[in-house]
């Protein structure tokens, strides 16, 4: 995600557990159909799309907010948290 944002200037915009694949010990982001070039001003769509369980709190509270890298980073945190809690023995 960092390389994509810094080198290609693209935001994924739909980080969720269903969009991360682990292959030979490395994680890969898949399902880039909702991604957006960073230099495009304004929202890609009129409403937010994505997996709401992993969306940033700001995007959920502000319907017309523009998706930023901070939102993707918050979604990444939720993916890690969900995975840790899902597979932790209780």
C-alpha positions as CSV (number, residue, x, y, z in Angstrom):
1,X,0.0,0.0,0.0
2,X,2.8,2.4,0.9
3,X,4.6,1.8,-2.5
4,X,1.3,2.2,-4.4
5,X,0.6,5.5,-2.7
6,X,4.1,6.9,-2.8
7,X,5.3,5.6,-6.2
8,X,2.1,5.3,-8.3
9,X,0.0,7.9,-6.4
10,X,-3.0,5.6,-6.1
11,X,-5.3,5.0,-3.1
12,X,-7.0,1.6,-2.8
13,X,-10.1,2.9,-1.0
14,X,-11.5,-0.5,-0.1
15,X,-9.1,-2.1,2.3
16,X,-10.8,-5.1,4.0
17,X,-9.9,-8.7,5.0
18,X,-11.4,-9.9,1.7
19,X,-9.0,-7.8,-0.3
20,X,-5.8,-9.0,1.3
21,X,-4.2,-12.3,0.0
22,X,-1.3,-14.0,1.8
23,X,1.0,-15.8,-0.6
24,X,4.3,-17.4,0.5
25,X,4.4,-15.2,3.7
26,X,3.7,-11.9,1.9
27,X,0.5,-9.9,1.9
28,X,-0.9,-8.5,-1.4
29,X,-3.8,-6.1,-1.9
30,X,-6.3,-7.2,-4.5
31,X,-9.5,-5.9,-5.9
32,X,-8.4,-2.5,-7.1
33,X,-11.7,-1.6,-8.9
34,X,-12.5,1.2,-6.4
35,X,-9.0,2.7,-6.4
36,X,-8.3,6.3,-7.4
37,X,-5.4,8.4,-8.5
38,X,-4.4,10.8,-5.7
39,X,-4.1,13.8,-8.1
40,X,-7.8,13.6,-9.1
41,X,-9.7,16.3,-7.1
42,X,-13.0,15.4,-5.6
43,X,-14.6,12.0,-4.9
44,X,-14.4,9.2,-7.4
45,X,-18.1,8.4,-6.8
46,X,-20.9,10.5,-5.3
47,X,-21.3,8.1,-2.3
48,X,-18.7,6.1,-0.4
49,X,-18.3,2.5,-1.4
50,X,-16.3,-0.2,0.2
51,X,-16.6,-2.6,3.1
52,X,-18.2,-0.4,5.8
53,X,-16.8,-2.6,8.7
54,X,-13.3,-1.5,7.7
55,X,-14.0,2.1,6.6
56,X,-12.6,5.0,8.6
57,X,-14.8,6.6,11.2
58,X,-14.5,9.9,9.5
59,X,-15.8,8.6,6.1
60,X,-18.7,6.9,7.8
61,X,-19.7,10.1,9.7
62,X,-19.1,12.5,6.8
63,X,-21.0,11.2,3.8
64,X,-19.4,13.6,1.3
65,X,-15.8,13.6,2.6
66,X,-13.0,12.9,0.2
67,X,-11.1,9.7,0.8
68,X,-7.5,10.3,1.8
69,X,-4.5,8.1,2.7
70,X,-5.4,8.6,6.4
71,X,-8.6,6.7,5.7
72,X,-6.8,3.8,4.1
73,X,-4.3,3.7,7.0
74,X,-7.2,3.5,9.5
75,X,-8.8,0.7,7.4
76,X,-5.5,-1.1,7.5
77,X,-5.5,-0.9,11.3
78,X,-9.0,-2.4,11.4
79,X,-8.0,-5.3,9.1
80,X,-5.1,-6.1,11.4
81,X,-7.3,-5.8,14.5
82,X,-10.1,-7.9,13.0
83,X,-7.6,-10.6,11.9
84,X,-5.9,-10.7,15.3
85,X,-9.2,-11.0,17.2
86,X,-10.6,-13.5,14.8
87,X,-7.8,-16.0,15.1
88,X,-6.7,-15.5,18.7
89,X,-7.6,-18.4,20.9
90,X,-10.1,-17.4,23.6
